[in-house]
Amino acid sequence: MGYLARLQTFSYLKGRVTLICQFIWVTDLSFATILARRIHKLLQEKDERAGSKASDWLRSEALSGTGIQENGTFRKALWQRVYSSVIPILSEVIAFVDRDSNLELVKDEGNWLSRLWIQLFQSHSMVEFHYDAFLSLENGIIRERVPVITAGRERQVFELQFPFSWLIKETFDGMWRDACSIAGKCLLGFCVYLDSDFILLSSLLRKRAR
């Protein structure tokens, strides 16, 4: 990567961090509120996966002494332990929701696009996260590097014009595939199925836009 490309990448990443920091201080039903809820749910999934080890981490940290030696105090050691658990998950979530500069659509608080963005982000059925999806296929632990996916040609920056549009497209594609799978069995059933799913999704989007 040349100097200009590195400079452009650094400038872009700096802009994303600045944007996220602005969201953190917004109150009420906001990006930061829902983000905290989604991360909490993912941490619960992580604990369920860990089994009994999840409830013994505090005692294990106190007995090991390694964290205290590295951080100076038990309090700092606990903070570092929490930090190391939350940050990788936070990175995964941010990388996902900021696909193709999706976060740009929520920065103008109060407009219909921003409200729709927040409502879609709140929906577990529309924006799905699973802790297992964050794990490396090589060693089974959470990934150290998070890939940021883009639809731009040759990974050029591409900005979405509608919140989570790639997920909405995937939903419609799934509806179409399911409908086509029963088309040969019953044409009437095909039409009823397609119409009912389309009405359901359209109703969701209209409700979120209010």
Secondary structure, 3 states (H helix, E strand, C coil): CCHHHHHHHHHHHHHHHHHHHHHHCCCCCCHHHHHHHHHHHHHHHHHHHHHHHHCCHHHHHHHHCHHHHHHCCHHHHHHHHHHHHHHHHHHHHHHHHCHHHHHHHHCCCCCHHHHHHHHHHHCCCCCCCCHHHHECCCCCCECCCCCCCCCCHHHCCCCCCCCCHHHHHHHHHHHHHHHHHHHCCCHHHHHHHHHHHHHHHHHHHHHHHC
